[in-house]
Amino acid sequence: MAHMDDQLSVTVLGLGPMGSALARAFLRHDHATTVWNRTAAKADALVAEGASRADTVDDAVTASKIVISCVADYDAMYDVLGSSVDALRGRLLVNLSSGTPEQARQAAA
């Protein structure tokens, strides 16, 4: 269990309704929150609420030990994270993309 003075930092990739809601929940609980979206303007409201905007996926991934992917599906996840595989090493990736059990097993491998 983390000590009370250990601040959880988290990155949220994808700022549709679910990603934005998750980022706001982390911000409400005073967690350092980095956000990224393909359309950068989608981060504006969250930045105004205290989130940090990452300019690139690599910047977003390296900002936190916990990375939440909230993109539409596995193809989008691979597209977004494809160039950041090395940056993901040593981080916890929570993938909330829609897909099949087989796609989840393949992604885990």
Gaussian input, Z-matrix of N, CA and C with variables (Angstrom, degrees):
# hf/3-21g

backbone

0 1
 N
 C     1     B1
 C     2     B2     1     A1
 N     3     B3     2     A2     1     D1
 C     4     B4     3     A3     2     D2
 C     5     B5     4     A4     3     D3
 N     6     B6     5     A5     4     D4
 C     7     B7     6     A6     5     D5
 C     8     B8     7     A7     6     D6
 N     9     B9     8     A8     7     D7
 C    10    B10     9     A9     8     D8
 C    11    B11    10    A10     9     D9
 N    12    B12    11    A11    10    D10
 C    13    B13    12    A12    11    D11
 C    14    B14    13    A13    12    D12
 N    15    B15    14    A14    13    D13
 C    16    B16    15    A15    14    D14
 C    17    B17    16    A16    15    D15
 N    18    B18    17    A17    16    D16
 C    19    B19    18    A18    17    D17
 C    20    B20    19    A19    18    D18
 N    21    B21    20    A20    19    D19
 C    22    B22    21    A21    20    D20
 C    23    B23    22    A22    21    D21
 N    24    B24    23    A23    22    D22
 C    25    B25    24    A24    23    D23
 C    26    B26    25    A25    24    D24
 N    27    B27    26    A26    25    D25
 C    28    B28    27    A27    26    D26
 C    29    B29    28    A28    27    D27
 N    30    B30    29    A29    28    D28
 C    31    B31    30    A30    29    D29
 C    32    B32    31    A31    30    D30
 N    33    B33    32    A32    31    D31
 C    34    B34    33    A33    32    D32
 C    35    B35    34    A34    33    D33
 N    36    B36    35    A35    34    D34
 C    37    B37    36    A36    35    D35
 C    38    B38    37    A37    36    D36
 N    39    B39    38    A38    37    D37
 C    40    B40    39    A39    38    D38
 C    41    B41    40    A40    39    D39
 N    42    B42    41    A41    40    D40
 C    43    B43    42    A42    41    D41
 C    44    B44    43    A43    42    D42
 N    45    B45    44    A44    43    D43
 C    46    B46    45    A45    44    D44
 C    47    B47    46    A46    45    D45
 N    48    B48    47    A47    46    D46
 C    49    B49    48    A48    47    D47
 C    50    B50    49    A49    48    D48
 N    51    B51    50    A50    49    D49
 C    52    B52    51    A51    50    D50
 C    53    B53    52    A52    51    D51
 N    54    B54    53    A53    52    D52
 C    55    B55    54    A54    53    D53
 C    56    B56    55    A55    54    D54
 N    57    B57    56    A56    55    D55
 C    58    B58    57    A57    56    D56
 C    59    B59    58    A58    57    D57
 N    60    B60    59    A59    58    D58
 C    61    B61    60    A60    59    D59
 C    62    B62    61    A61    60    D60
 N    63    B63    62    A62    61    D61
 C    64    B64    63    A63    62    D62
 C    65    B65    64    A64    63    D63
 N    66    B66    65    A65    64    D64
 C    67    B67    66    A66    65    D65
 C    68    B68    67    A67    66    D66
 N    69    B69    68    A68    67    D67
 C    70    B70    69    A69    68    D68
 C    71    B71    70    A70    69    D69
 N    72    B72    71    A71    70    D70
 C    73    B73    72    A72    71    D71
 C    74    B74    73    A73    72    D72
 N    75    B75    74    A74    73    D73
 C    76    B76    75    A75    74    D74
 C    77    B77    76    A76    75    D75
 N    78    B78    77    A77    76    D76
 C    79    B79    78    A78    77    D77
 C    80    B80    79    A79    78    D78
 N    81    B81    80    A80    79    D79
 C    82    B82    81    A81    80    D80
 C    83    B83    82    A82    81    D81
 N    84    B84    83    A83    82    D82
 C    85    B85    84    A84    83    D83
 C    86    B86    85    A85    84    D84
 N    87    B87    86    A86    85    D85
 C    88    B88    87    A87    86    D86
 C    89    B89    88    A88    87    D87
 N    90    B90    89    A89    88    D88
 C    91    B91    90    A90    89    D89
 C    92    B92    91    A91    90    D90
 N    93    B93    92    A92    91    D91
 C    94    B94    93    A93    92    D92
 C    95    B95    94    A94    93    D93
 N    96    B96    95    A95    94    D94
 C    97    B97    96    A96    95    D95
 C    98    B98    97    A97    96    D96
 N    99    B99    98    A98    97    D97
 C   100   B100    99    A99    98    D98
 C   101   B101   100   A100    99    D99
 N   102   B102   101   A101   100   D100
 C   103   B103   102   A102   101   D101
 C   104   B104   103   A103   102   D102
 N   105   B105   104   A104   103   D103
 C   106   B106   105   A105   104   D104
 C   107   B107   106   A106   105   D105
 N   108   B108   107   A107   106   D106
 C   109   B109   108   A108   107   D107
 C   110   B110   109   A109   108   D108
 N   111   B111   110   A110   109   D109
 C   112   B112   111   A111   110   D110
 C   113   B113   112   A112   111   D111
 N   114   B114   113   A113   112   D112
 C   115   B115   114   A114   113   D113
 C   116   B116   115   A115   114   D114
 N   117   B117   116   A116   115   D115
 C   118   B118   117   A117   116   D116
 C   119   B119   118   A118   117   D117
 N   120   B120   119   A119   118   D118
 C   121   B121   120   A120   119   D119
 C   122   B122   121   A121   120   D120
 N   123   B123   122   A122   121   D121
 C   124   B124   123   A123   122   D122
 C   125   B125   124   A124   123   D123
 N   126   B126   125   A125   124   D124
 C   127   B127   126   A126   125   D125
 C   128   B128   127   A127   126   D126
 N   129   B129   128   A128   127   D127
 C   130   B130   129   A129   128   D128
 C   131   B131   130   A130   129   D129
 N   132   B132   131   A131   130   D130
 C   133   B133   132   A132   131   D131
 C   134   B134   133   A133   132   D132
 N   135   B135   134   A134   133   D133
 C   136   B136   135   A135   134   D134
 C   137   B137   136   A136   135   D135
 N   138   B138   137   A137   136   D136
 C   139   B139   138   A138   137   D137
 C   140   B140   139   A139   138   D138
 N   141   B141   140   A140   139   D139
 C   142   B142   141   A141   140   D140
 C   143   B143   142   A142   141   D141
 N   144   B144   143   A143   142   D142
 C   145   B145   144   A144   143   D143
 C   146   B146   145   A145   144   D144
 N   147   B147   146   A146   145   D145
 C   148   B148   147   A147   146   D146
 C   149   B149   148   A148   147   D147
 N   150   B150   149   A149   148   D148
 C   151   B151   150   A150   149   D149
 C   152   B152   151   A151   150   D150
 N   153   B153   152   A152   151   D151
 C   154   B154   153   A153   152   D152
 C   155   B155   154   A154   153   D153
 N   156   B156   155   A155   154   D154
 C   157   B157   156   A156   155   D155
 C   158   B158   157   A157   156   D156
 N   159   B159   158   A158   157   D157
 C   160   B160   159   A159   158   D158
 C   161   B161   160   A160   159   D159
 N   162   B162   161   A161   160   D160
 C   163   B163   162   A162   161   D161
 C   164   B164   163   A163   162   D162
 N   165   B165   164   A164   163   D163
 C   166   B166   165   A165   164   D164
 C   167   B167   166   A166   165   D165
 N   168   B168   167   A167   166   D166
 C   169   B169   168   A168   167   D167
 C   170   B170   169   A169   168   D168
 N   171   B171   170   A170   169   D169
 C   172   B172   171   A171   170   D170
 C   173   B173   172   A172   171   D171
 N   174   B174   173   A173   172   D172
 C   175   B175   174   A174   173   D173
 C   176   B176   175   A175   174   D174
 N   177   B177   176   A176   175   D175
 C   178   B178   177   A177   176   D176
 C   179   B179   178   A178   177   D177
 N   180   B180   179   A179   178   D178
 C   181   B181   180   A180   179   D179
 C   182   B182   181   A181   180   D180
 N   183   B183   182   A182   181   D181
 C   184   B184   183   A183   182   D182
 C   185   B185   184   A184   183   D183
 N   186   B186   185   A185   184   D184
 C   187   B187   186   A186   185   D185
 C   188   B188   187   A187   186   D186
 N   189   B189   188   A188   187   D187
 C   190   B190   189   A189   188   D188
 C   191   B191   190   A190   189   D189
 N   192   B192   191   A191   190   D190
 C   193   B193   192   A192   191   D191
 C   194   B194   193   A193   192   D192
 N   195   B195   194   A194   193   D193
 C   196   B196   195   A195   194   D194
 C   197   B197   196   A196   195   D195
 N   198   B198   197   A197   196   D196
 C   199   B199   198   A198   197   D197
 C   200   B200   199   A199   198   D198
 N   201   B201   200   A200   199   D199
 C   202   B202   201   A201   200   D200
 C   203   B203   202   A202   201   D201
 N   204   B204   203   A203   202   D202
 C   205   B205   204   A204   203   D203
 C   206   B206   205   A205   204   D204
 N   207   B207   206   A206   205   D205
 C   208   B208   207   A207   206   D206
 C   209   B209   208   A208   207   D207
 N   210   B210   209   A209   208   D208
 C   211   B211   210   A210   209   D209
 C   212   B212   211   A211   210   D210
 N   213   B213   212   A212   211   D211
 C   214   B214   213   A213   212   D212
 C   215   B215   214   A214   213   D213
 N   216   B216   215   A215   214   D214
 C   217   B217   216   A216   215   D215
 C   218   B218   217   A217   216   D216
 N   219   B219   218   A218   217   D217
 C   220   B220   219   A219   218   D218
 C   221   B221   220   A220   219   D219
 N   222   B222   221   A221   220   D220
 C   223   B223   222   A222   221   D221
 C   224   B224   223   A223   222   D222
 N   225   B225   224   A224   223   D223
 C   226   B226   225   A225   224   D224
 C   227   B227   226   A226   225   D225
 N   228   B228   227   A227   226   D226
 C   229   B229   228   A228   227   D227
 C   230   B230   229   A229   228   D228
 N   231   B231   230   A230   229   D229
 C   232   B232   231   A231   230   D230
 C   233   B233   232   A232   231   D231
 N   234   B234   233   A233   232   D232
 C   235   B235   234   A234   233   D233
 C   236   B236   235   A235   234   D234
 N   237   B237   236   A236   235   D235
 C   238   B238   237   A237   236   D236
 C   239   B239   238   A238   237   D237
 N   240   B240   239   A239   238   D238
 C   241   B241   240   A240   239   D239
 C   242   B242   241   A241   240   D240
 N   243   B243   242   A242   241   D241
 C   244   B244   243   A243   242   D242
 C   245   B245   244   A244   243   D243
 N   246   B246   245   A245   244   D244
 C   247   B247   246   A246   245   D245
 C   248   B248   247   A247   246   D246
 N   249   B249   248   A248   247   D247
 C   250   B250   249   A249   248   D248
 C   251   B251   250   A250   249   D249
 N   252   B252   251   A251   250   D250
 C   253   B253   252   A252   251   D251
 C   254   B254   253   A253   252   D252
 N   255   B255   254   A254   253   D253
 C   256   B256   255   A255   254   D254
 C   257   B257   256   A256   255   D255
 N   258   B258   257   A257   256   D256
 C   259   B259   258   A258   257   D257
 C   260   B260   259   A259   258   D258
 N   261   B261   260   A260   259   D259
 C   262   B262   261   A261   260   D260
 C   263   B263   262   A262   261   D261
 N   264   B264   263   A263   262   D262
 C   265   B265   264   A264   263   D263
 C   266   B266   265   A265   264   D264
 N   267   B267   266   A266   265   D265
 C   268   B268   267   A267   266   D266
 C   269   B269   268   A268   267   D267
 N   270   B270   269   A269   268   D268
 C   271   B271   270   A270   269   D269
 C   272   B272   271   A271   270   D270
 N   273   B273   272   A272   271   D271
 C   274   B274   273   A273   272   D272
 C   275   B275   274   A274   273   D273
 N   276   B276   275   A275   274   D274
 C   277   B277   276   A276   275   D275
 C   278   B278   277   A277   276   D276
 N   279   B279   278   A278   277   D277
 C   280   B280   279   A279   278   D278
 C   281   B281   280   A280   279   D279
 N   282   B282   281   A281   280   D280
 C   283   B283   282   A282   281   D281
 C   284   B284   283   A283   282   D282
 N   285   B285   284   A284   283   D283
 C   286   B286   285   A285   284   D284
 C   287   B287   286   A286   285   D285
 N   288   B288   287   A287   286   D286
 C   289   B289   288   A288   287   D287
 C   290   B290   289   A289   288   D288
 N   291   B291   290   A290   289   D289
 C   292   B292   291   A291   290   D290
 C   293   B293   292   A292   291   D291
 N   294   B294   293   A293   292   D292
 C   295   B295   294   A294   293   D293
 C   296   B296   295   A295   294   D294
 N   297   B297   296   A296   295   D295
 C   298   B298   297   A297   296   D296
 C   299   B299   298   A298   297   D297
 N   300   B300   299   A299   298   D298
 C   301   B301   300   A300   299   D299
 C   302   B302   301   A301   300   D300
 N   303   B303   302   A302   301   D301
 C   304   B304   303   A303   302   D302
 C   305   B305   304   A304   303   D303
 N   306   B306   305   A305   304   D304
 C   307   B307   306   A306   305   D305
 C   308   B308   307   A307   306   D306
 N   309   B309   308   A308   307   D307
 C   310   B310   309   A309   308   D308
 C   311   B311   310   A310   309   D309
 N   312   B312   311   A311   310   D310
 C   313   B313   312   A312   311   D311
 C   314   B314   313   A313   312   D312
 N   315   B315   314   A314   313   D313
 C   316   B316   315   A315   314   D314
 C   317   B317   316   A316   315   D315
 N   318   B318   317   A317   316   D316
 C   319   B319   318   A318   317   D317
 C   320   B320   319   A319   318   D318
 N   321   B321   320   A320   319   D319
 C   322   B322   321   A321   320   D320
 C   323   B323   322   A322   321   D321
 N   324   B324   323   A323   322   D322
 C   325   B325   324   A324   323   D323
 C   326   B326   325   A325   324   D324

   B1=1.4509
   B2=1.5274
   B3=1.3199
   B4=1.4584
   B5=1.5224
   B6=1.3120
   B7=1.4548
   B8=1.5173
   B9=1.3046
   B10=1.4599
   B11=1.5216
   B12=1.3410
   B13=1.4531
   B14=1.5364
   B15=1.3187
   B16=1.4552
   B17=1.5236
   B18=1.3306
   B19=1.4550
   B20=1.5211
   B21=1.2974
   B22=1.4533
   B23=1.5234
   B24=1.3137
   B25=1.4623
   B26=1.5179
   B27=1.2998
   B28=1.4616
   B29=1.5225
   B30=1.3231
   B31=1.4589
   B32=1.5216
   B33=1.3153
   B34=1.4655
   B35=1.5277
   B36=1.3301
   B37=1.4632
   B38=1.5196
   B39=1.3141
   B40=1.4652
   B41=1.5117
   B42=1.3165
   B43=1.4647
   B44=1.5175
   B45=1.3211
   B46=1.4581
   B47=1.5203
   B48=1.3267
   B49=1.4618
   B50=1.5358
   B51=1.3312
   B52=1.4611
   B53=1.5262
   B54=1.3232
   B55=1.4612
   B56=1.5215
   B57=1.3225
   B58=1.4645
   B59=1.5227
   B60=1.3240
   B61=1.4708
   B62=1.5283
   B63=1.3269
   B64=1.4627
   B65=1.5228
   B66=1.3310
   B67=1.4688
   B68=1.5254
   B69=1.3203
   B70=1.4716
   B71=1.5359
   B72=1.3130
   B73=1.4702
   B74=1.5286
   B75=1.3325
   B76=1.4635
   B77=1.5171
   B78=1.3302
   B79=1.4659
   B80=1.5313
   B81=1.3313
   B82=1.4750
   B83=1.5227
   B84=1.3200
   B85=1.4655
   B86=1.5224
   B87=1.3363
   B88=1.4676
   B89=1.5228
   B90=1.3266
   B91=1.4604
   B92=1.5247
   B93=1.3090
   B94=1.4613
   B95=1.5327
   B96=1.3201
   B97=1.4620
   B98=1.5214
   B99=1.3259
   B100=1.4632
   B101=1.5152
   B102=1.3249
   B103=1.4574
   B104=1.5256
   B105=1.3296
   B106=1.4560
   B107=1.5194
   B108=1.3350
   B109=1.4508
   B110=1.5172
   B111=1.3283
   B112=1.4672
   B113=1.5195
   B114=1.3266
   B115=1.4640
   B116=1.5225
   B117=1.3244
   B118=1.4686
   B119=1.5290
   B120=1.3181
   B121=1.4613
   B122=1.5290
   B123=1.3381
   B124=1.4643
   B125=1.5314
   B126=1.3241
   B127=1.4605
   B128=1.5260
   B129=1.3131
   B130=1.4616
   B131=1.5244
   B132=1.3239
   B133=1.4687
   B134=1.5249
   B135=1.3343
   B136=1.4672
   B137=1.5199
   B138=1.3239
   B139=1.4643
   B140=1.5304
   B141=1.3133
   B142=1.4677
   B143=1.5256
   B144=1.3270
   B145=1.4661
   B146=1.5359
   B147=1.3452
   B148=1.4565
   B149=1.5158
   B150=1.3116
   B151=1.4711
   B152=1.5250
   B153=1.3247
   B154=1.4605
   B155=1.5233
   B156=1.3111
   B157=1.4638
   B158=1.5229
   B159=1.3169
   B160=1.4554
   B161=1.5188
   B162=1.3184
   B163=1.4656
   B164=1.5191
   B165=1.3446
   B166=1.4617
   B167=1.5228
   B168=1.3189
   B169=1.4610
   B170=1.5303
   B171=1.3349
   B172=1.4697
   B173=1.5225
   B174=1.3361
   B175=1.4692
   B176=1.5228
   B177=1.3236
   B178=1.4647
   B179=1.5221
   B180=1.3280
   B181=1.4597
   B182=1.5197
   B183=1.3128
   B184=1.4609
   B185=1.5239
   B186=1.3204
   B187=1.4660
   B188=1.5208
   B189=1.3386
   B190=1.4631
   B191=1.5140
   B192=1.3202
   B193=1.4667
   B194=1.5283
   B195=1.3424
   B196=1.4672
   B197=1.5268
   B198=1.3240
   B199=1.4612
   B200=1.5206
   B201=1.3207
   B202=1.4630
   B203=1.5233
   B204=1.3225
   B205=1.4576
   B206=1.5181
   B207=1.3158
   B208=1.4597
   B209=1.5300
   B210=1.3143
   B211=1.4621
   B212=1.5246
   B213=1.3088
   B214=1.4627
   B215=1.5286
   B216=1.3277
   B217=1.4590
   B218=1.5206
   B219=1.3279
   B220=1.4581
   B221=1.5237
   B222=1.3280
   B223=1.4647
   B224=1.5236
   B225=1.3257
   B226=1.4698
   B227=1.5212
   B228=1.3423
   B229=1.4646
   B230=1.5250
   B231=1.3513
   B232=1.4641
   B233=1.5251
   B234=1.3135
   B235=1.4576
   B236=1.5280
   B237=1.3277
   B238=1.4670
   B239=1.5276
   B240=1.3194
   B241=1.4683
   B242=1.5269
   B243=1.3312
   B244=1.4611
   B245=1.5089
   B246=1.3146
   B247=1.4657
   B248=1.5244
   B249=1.3250
   B250=1.4651
   B251=1.5199
   B252=1.3113
   B253=1.4626
   B254=1.5247
   B255=1.3213
   B256=1.4670
   B257=1.5234
   B258=1.3091
   B259=1.4693
   B260=1.5242
   B261=1.3294
   B262=1.4657
   B263=1.5271
   B264=1.3204
   B265=1.4685
   B266=1.5203
   B267=1.3434
   B268=1.4579
   B269=1.5172
   B270=1.3203
   B271=1.4589
   B272=1.5312
   B273=1.3130
   B274=1.4611
   B275=1.5195
   B276=1.3263
   B277=1.4593
   B278=1.5189
   B279=1.3156
   B280=1.4635
   B281=1.5223
   B282=1.3194
   B283=1.4530
   B284=1.5274
   B285=1.3070
   B286=1.4605
   B287=1.5265
   B288=1.3221
   B289=1.4646
   B290=1.5180
   B291=1.3152
   B292=1.4618
   B293=1.5217
   B294=1.3384
   B295=1.4488
   B296=1.5110
   B297=1.3105
   B298=1.4577
   B299=1.5295
   B300=1.3318
   B301=1.4639
   B302=1.5347
   B303=1.3241
   B304=1.4701
   B305=1.5300
   B306=1.3270
   B307=1.4562
   B308=1.5299
   B309=1.3171
   B310=1.4664
   B311=1.5224
   B312=1.3366
   B313=1.4629
   B314=1.5277
   B315=1.3247
   B316=1.4664
   B317=1.5266
   B318=1.3198
   B319=1.4603
   B320=1.5315
   B321=1.3234
   B322=1.4593
   B323=1.5252
   B324=1.3356
   B325=1.4746
   B326=1.5113
   A1=109.05
   A2=116.52
   A3=121.15
   A4=110.28
   A5=115.31
   A6=120.18
   A7=108.87
   A8=116.82
   A9=121.18
   A10=112.17
   A11=117.59
   A12=118.91
   A13=112.46
   A14=117.57
   A15=121.52
   A16=108.26
   A17=116.46
   A18=119.45
   A19=109.97
   A20=116.39
   A21=122.15
   A22=108.30
   A23=116.09
   A24=119.14
   A25=107.66
   A26=114.85
   A27=120.91
   A28=109.14
   A29=114.54
   A30=121.16
   A31=108.30
   A32=116.16
   A33=121.60
   A34=107.65
   A35=114.63
   A36=121.94
   A37=108.06
   A38=117.19
   A39=121.17
   A40=109.43
   A41=115.57
   A42=120.30
   A43=112.69
   A44=114.94
   A45=119.45
   A46=107.73
   A47=118.15
   A48=120.48
   A49=113.67
   A50=117.85
   A51=119.74
   A52=111.81
   A53=118.12
   A54=120.77
   A55=111.76
   A56=116.87
   A57=120.64
   A58=111.34
   A59=116.85
   A60=120.45
   A61=110.69
   A62=116.77
   A63=119.65
   A64=111.06
   A65=116.76
   A66=120.02
   A67=110.43
   A68=117.69
   A69=120.36
   A70=111.46
   A71=117.05
   A72=120.04
   A73=110.32
   A74=117.45
   A75=119.60
   A76=111.04
   A77=117.03
   A78=120.51
   A79=111.55
   A80=117.28
   A81=120.98
   A82=111.73
   A83=116.21
   A84=120.84
   A85=111.82
   A86=115.35
   A87=123.09
   A88=114.44
   A89=116.45
   A90=120.40
   A91=109.16
   A92=116.51
   A93=120.57
   A94=107.11
   A95=116.34
   A96=121.10
   A97=110.02
   A98=114.92
   A99=121.40
   A100=107.09
   A101=116.30
   A102=120.87
   A103=110.41
   A104=114.57
   A105=121.58
   A106=107.95
   A107=114.94
   A108=121.73
   A109=107.95
   A110=116.72
   A111=119.95
   A112=110.99
   A113=116.29
   A114=121.57
   A115=106.42
   A116=116.16
   A117=121.54
   A118=112.93
   A119=118.09
   A120=121.11
   A121=112.56
   A122=117.48
   A123=119.60
   A124=111.44
   A125=117.53
   A126=121.34
   A127=112.42
   A128=118.78
   A129=121.87
   A130=113.48
   A131=117.67
   A132=120.66
   A133=110.73
   A134=117.29
   A135=120.60
   A136=111.22
   A137=116.98
   A138=120.41
   A139=109.25
   A140=116.78
   A141=120.55
   A142=111.27
   A143=117.04
   A144=121.76
   A145=112.36
   A146=117.12
   A147=119.48
   A148=116.56
   A149=118.15
   A150=120.41
   A151=109.64
   A152=115.49
   A153=121.83
   A154=107.92
   A155=116.09
   A156=120.78
   A157=108.60
   A158=117.14
   A159=122.01
   A160=108.05
   A161=116.29
   A162=120.04
   A163=112.45
   A164=116.40
   A165=120.51
   A166=109.32
   A167=116.08
   A168=120.51
   A169=109.71
   A170=117.44
   A171=119.69
   A172=111.33
   A173=117.30
   A174=120.44
   A175=110.41
   A176=116.69
   A177=120.89
   A178=111.01
   A179=116.44
   A180=120.89
   A181=111.13
   A182=117.89
   A183=119.96
   A184=113.32
   A185=117.46
   A186=120.74
   A187=113.19
   A188=118.40
   A189=121.68
   A190=110.76
   A191=115.74
   A192=120.72
   A193=111.04
   A194=116.74
   A195=121.66
   A196=108.16
   A197=115.83
   A198=122.04
   A199=107.80
   A200=115.74
   A201=121.34
   A202=108.20
   A203=115.70
   A204=121.51
   A205=108.48
   A206=115.43
   A207=122.15
   A208=108.98
   A209=115.15
   A210=119.64
   A211=108.97
   A212=117.08
   A213=122.17
   A214=114.86
   A215=117.06
   A216=119.62
   A217=109.73
   A218=116.07
   A219=120.67
   A220=112.26
   A221=117.89
   A222=119.61
   A223=110.50
   A224=116.98
   A225=120.61
   A226=110.66
   A227=117.33
   A228=120.38
   A229=110.67
   A230=116.32
   A231=119.84
   A232=110.99
   A233=117.10
   A234=121.19
   A235=110.56
   A236=116.52
   A237=121.15
   A238=111.63
   A239=117.10
   A240=120.77
   A241=113.97
   A242=117.61
   A243=121.07
   A244=114.99
   A245=118.10
   A246=120.53
   A247=112.38
   A248=117.60
   A249=121.16
   A250=113.13
   A251=117.82
   A252=121.13
   A253=110.91
   A254=117.61
   A255=119.95
   A256=111.17
   A257=117.65
   A258=121.05
   A259=111.94
   A260=117.98
   A261=121.66
   A262=113.35
   A263=117.31
   A264=119.68
   A265=110.36
   A266=116.01
   A267=121.42
   A268=114.09
   A269=117.48
   A270=121.24
   A271=109.54
   A272=114.55
   A273=120.76
   A274=107.68
   A275=116.99
   A276=122.10
   A277=107.98
   A278=115.65
   A279=122.24
   A280=105.76
   A281=115.93
   A282=120.89
   A283=109.56
   A284=116.50
   A285=121.93
   A286=111.40
   A287=116.65
   A288=121.48
   A289=110.48
   A290=115.58
   A291=121.05
   A292=109.15
   A293=114.99
   A294=119.35
   A295=111.24
   A296=114.30
   A297=120.92
   A298=110.30
   A299=117.31
   A300=119.35
   A301=112.26
   A302=117.00
   A303=120.47
   A304=110.86
   A305=117.24
   A306=120.13
   A307=110.69
   A308=117.19
   A309=120.52
   A310=110.19
   A311=117.45
   A312=120.72
   A313=111.20
   A314=116.64
   A315=120.23
   A316=111.03
   A317=117.13
   A318=120.89
   A319=110.85
   A320=116.89
   A321=121.13
   A322=111.09
   A323=115.34
   A324=119.53
   A325=109.70
   D1=137.68
   D2=-179.30
   D3=-73.10
   D4=147.94
   D5=173.89
   D6=-72.52
   D7=155.12
   D8=-177.26
   D9=-60.34
   D10=-28.55
   D11=-177.87
   D12=-88.21
   D13=-1.64
   D14=175.41
   D15=-85.90
   D16=112.81
   D17=-178.28
   D18=-86.11
   D19=125.91
   D20=175.18
   D21=-72.32
   D22=131.08
   D23=172.10
   D24=-115.34
   D25=144.51
   D26=-175.54
   D27=-144.25
   D28=148.17
   D29=174.24
   D30=-115.28
   D31=136.75
   D32=176.10
   D33=-118.29
   D34=120.28
   D35=176.78
   D36=-103.02
   D37=121.73
   D38=-178.20
   D39=98.71
   D40=113.45
   D41=-173.53
   D42=-118.17
   D43=44.18
   D44=169.42
   D45=-74.02
   D46=-164.87
   D47=-177.89
   D48=-55.66
   D49=-44.58
   D50=-177.94
   D51=-72.73
   D52=-45.63
   D53=179.88
   D54=-61.89
   D55=-41.76
   D56=178.40
   D57=-64.82
   D58=-41.53
   D59=179.06
   D60=-63.96
   D61=-41.69
   D62=178.21
   D63=-63.96
   D64=-45.42
   D65=179.14
   D66=-59.76
   D67=-42.64
   D68=178.94
   D69=-64.20
   D70=-38.22
   D71=178.22
   D72=-63.02
   D73=-43.03
   D74=177.36
   D75=-63.59
   D76=-42.47
   D77=178.82
   D78=-62.60
   D79=-41.75
   D80=179.23
   D81=-60.18
   D82=-27.90
   D83=-179.61
   D84=-100.07
   D85=20.62
   D86=173.60
   D87=60.70
   D88=34.10
   D89=175.08
   D90=-93.54
   D91=136.08
   D92=175.15
   D93=-61.62
   D94=122.50
   D95=-172.54
   D96=-127.22
   D97=123.14
   D98=175.33
   D99=-107.07
   D100=138.26
   D101=-177.60
   D102=-127.11
   D103=149.79
   D104=175.95
   D105=-147.64
   D106=143.45
   D107=174.56
   D108=-148.91
   D109=149.50
   D110=178.72
   D111=-56.20
   D112=-40.15
   D113=174.21
   D114=-94.60
   D115=101.31
   D116=-171.45
   D117=-56.78
   D118=-33.24
   D119=-177.72
   D120=-62.31
   D121=-21.76
   D122=178.35
   D123=-64.73
   D124=-17.48
   D125=179.51
   D126=-87.30
   D127=-10.81
   D128=-172.75
   D129=-53.71
   D130=-50.22
   D131=-177.68
   D132=-63.29
   D133=-40.06
   D134=-179.74
   D135=-68.29
   D136=-37.40
   D137=176.23
   D138=-63.47
   D139=-40.48
   D140=177.53
   D141=-63.38
   D142=-25.64
   D143=179.21
   D144=-90.13
   D145=-1.80
   D146=175.36
   D147=119.58
   D148=-2.77
   D149=178.30
   D150=-75.34
   D151=158.28
   D152=172.66
   D153=-98.81
   D154=134.24
   D155=178.91
   D156=-91.68
   D157=130.35
   D158=172.70
   D159=-95.63
   D160=136.69
   D161=-179.97
   D162=-80.09
   D163=-27.14
   D164=-179.27
   D165=-132.19
   D166=162.80
   D167=176.46
   D168=-62.32
   D169=-43.37
   D170=178.06
   D171=-57.50
   D172=-44.02
   D173=177.69
   D174=-60.63
   D175=-41.74
   D176=-179.60
   D177=-64.66
   D178=-46.72
   D179=-177.29
   D180=-64.50
   D181=-42.14
   D182=-177.09
   D183=-77.47
   D184=-8.46
   D185=-179.42
   D186=-74.46
   D187=-21.67
   D188=-173.27
   D189=-144.57
   D190=156.44
   D191=174.50
   D192=-81.20
   D193=-19.38
   D194=178.65
   D195=-113.76
   D196=123.50
   D197=-179.26
   D198=-121.60
   D199=123.31
   D200=178.85
   D201=-107.80
   D202=120.40
   D203=177.33
   D204=-97.56
   D205=117.47
   D206=-176.33
   D207=-123.23
   D208=50.52
   D209=179.13
   D210=-100.65
   D211=170.49
   D212=-167.74
   D213=-58.82
   D214=-47.16
   D215=-173.57
   D216=-154.71
   D217=-179.23
   D218=-176.78
   D219=-64.25
   D220=-37.44
   D221=177.77
   D222=-60.26
   D223=-43.03
   D224=177.80
   D225=-65.27
   D226=-39.50
   D227=178.56
   D228=-60.63
   D229=-47.01
   D230=178.76
   D231=-63.10
   D232=-38.65
   D233=179.12
   D234=-63.73
   D235=-46.01
   D236=-177.97
   D237=-69.53
   D238=-44.93
   D239=-172.64
   D240=-94.54
   D241=-5.68
   D242=-174.71
   D243=-52.39
   D244=-41.53
   D245=-178.11
   D246=-86.96
   D247=-1.20
   D248=-175.61
   D249=-112.31
   D250=19.34
   D251=-177.33
   D252=-56.83
   D253=-45.94
   D254=-179.94
   D255=-63.24
   D256=-38.58
   D257=-179.70
   D258=-66.33
   D259=-23.98
   D260=-179.37
   D261=-76.39
   D262=-17.65
   D263=-178.77
   D264=-56.72
   D265=131.73
   D266=178.93
   D267=81.55
   D268=5.94
   D269=179.94
   D270=-115.65
   D271=156.25
   D272=175.49
   D273=-92.97
   D274=119.76
   D275=177.43
   D276=-102.98
   D277=120.44
   D278=175.76
   D279=-106.30
   D280=111.18
   D281=-177.08
   D282=-99.78
   D283=117.73
   D284=-179.97
   D285=-108.92
   D286=21.18
   D287=179.32
   D288=-71.81
   D289=152.85
   D290=175.20
   D291=-78.84
   D292=143.86
   D293=177.90
   D294=175.62
   D295=-173.17
   D296=-178.09
   D297=-94.90
   D298=162.73
   D299=174.79
   D300=-57.11
   D301=-37.42
   D302=178.49
   D303=-62.97
   D304=-42.13
   D305=177.83
   D306=-63.43
   D307=-37.25
   D308=178.18
   D309=-64.85
   D310=-42.97
   D311=178.46
   D312=-63.91
   D313=-42.40
   D314=178.82
   D315=-63.28
   D316=-41.81
   D317=-179.95
   D318=-65.95
   D319=-38.65
   D320=179.39
   D321=-64.75
   D322=-34.69
   D323=179.65
   D324=-70.77

